[in-house]
Amino acid sequence: MGYYSPYPKVLVNIGLPLQLQILLIANGLFLSCGNIGGTIGTGVGGLIIAGMGTQYIVLEGLLFLLLGLASIILGRYMLSARIEQVAS
């Protein structure tokens, strides 16, 4: 349950446990980051197509695939380093 705040489309959750509120905020941040990534990817892809033409669409897809894999590998490396640091 909640009530609407004076700000548009903002639901203030009164009476929810703190853990549930934290999960709701984390889910909102996750969705926002996904939307930002989609927007940036679309913008960069549009710039590449506008600048070089549609024949580079596959190359652009491979480039973003490699960047995504690199970010996943880097994130896992940083997480494992952090876990080892905390464990020792």
C-alpha positions as CSV (number, residue, x, y, z in Angstrom):
1,M,0.0,0.0,0.0
2,G,1.1,3.5,-0.5
3,Y,-0.1,7.0,-1.4
4,Y,0.6,9.2,-4.3
5,S,3.1,12.1,-3.7
6,P,2.6,15.5,-5.1
7,Y,5.1,14.6,-7.8
8,P,3.7,13.0,-10.9
9,K,3.8,9.2,-11.1
10,V,5.8,8.7,-7.9
11,L,4.3,6.1,-5.5
12,V,5.6,6.4,-2.0
13,N,5.5,3.0,-0.3
14,I,4.6,3.5,3.4
15,G,4.7,0.5,5.6
16,L,6.8,-1.8,3.4
17,P,9.8,-3.4,4.9
18,L,13.1,-1.7,4.2
19,Q,14.5,-4.8,2.4
20,L,11.5,-4.8,0.0
21,Q,12.0,-1.1,-0.7
22,I,15.7,-1.7,-1.5
23,L,14.7,-4.4,-3.9
24,L,12.3,-2.2,-5.6
25,I,14.9,0.6,-6.0
26,A,17.5,-1.9,-7.3
27,N,15.0,-3.2,-9.9
28,G,14.2,0.3,-11.0
29,L,18.0,1.1,-11.4
30,F,18.4,-2.1,-13.4
31,L,15.7,-1.2,-15.8
32,S,17.0,2.3,-16.1
33,C,20.5,1.1,-17.0
34,G,19.1,-1.3,-19.6
35,N,17.2,1.6,-21.2
36,I,20.3,3.8,-21.2
37,G,22.3,1.0,-22.8
38,G,19.6,0.5,-25.5
39,T,19.5,4.2,-26.2
40,I,23.3,4.6,-26.4
41,G,23.6,1.5,-28.6
42,T,20.9,2.7,-30.9
43,G,22.5,6.2,-31.2
44,V,25.9,4.9,-31.9
45,G,24.5,2.4,-34.4
46,G,22.6,5.1,-36.2
47,L,25.7,7.3,-36.3
48,I,27.7,4.4,-37.8
49,I,25.0,3.7,-40.4
50,A,24.7,7.4,-41.2
51,G,28.4,7.8,-41.6
52,M,29.5,4.6,-43.3
53,G,26.3,3.0,-44.7
54,T,24.3,-0.1,-44.1
55,Q,27.0,-2.5,-45.3
56,Y,28.7,-2.1,-41.9
57,I,25.7,-3.3,-39.8
58,V,27.2,-6.7,-39.2
59,L,30.6,-5.2,-38.2
60,E,28.8,-2.9,-35.8
61,G,27.0,-5.9,-34.2
62,L,30.2,-7.8,-33.8
63,L,31.8,-4.8,-32.3
64,F,29.1,-4.4,-29.7
65,L,29.2,-8.2,-29.0
66,L,32.9,-8.0,-28.3
67,L,32.4,-4.9,-26.1
68,G,29.6,-6.7,-24.1
69,L,31.8,-9.8,-23.6
70,A,34.7,-7.7,-22.5
71,S,32.6,-5.9,-20.0
72,I,31.2,-9.2,-18.6
73,I,34.7,-10.6,-18.3
74,L,36.0,-7.4,-16.6
75,G,33.1,-7.4,-14.2
76,R,33.7,-11.1,-13.2
77,Y,37.4,-10.4,-12.8
78,M,36.7,-7.4,-10.6
79,L,34.1,-9.4,-8.5
80,S,36.5,-12.3,-8.0
81,A,39.3,-10.0,-7.0
82,R,36.9,-8.3,-4.5
83,I,35.8,-11.7,-3.1
84,E,39.4,-12.8,-2.6
85,Q,40.2,-9.5,-0.9
86,V,37.3,-9.9,1.5
87,A,38.1,-13.6,2.2
88,S,41.7,-12.9,3.1
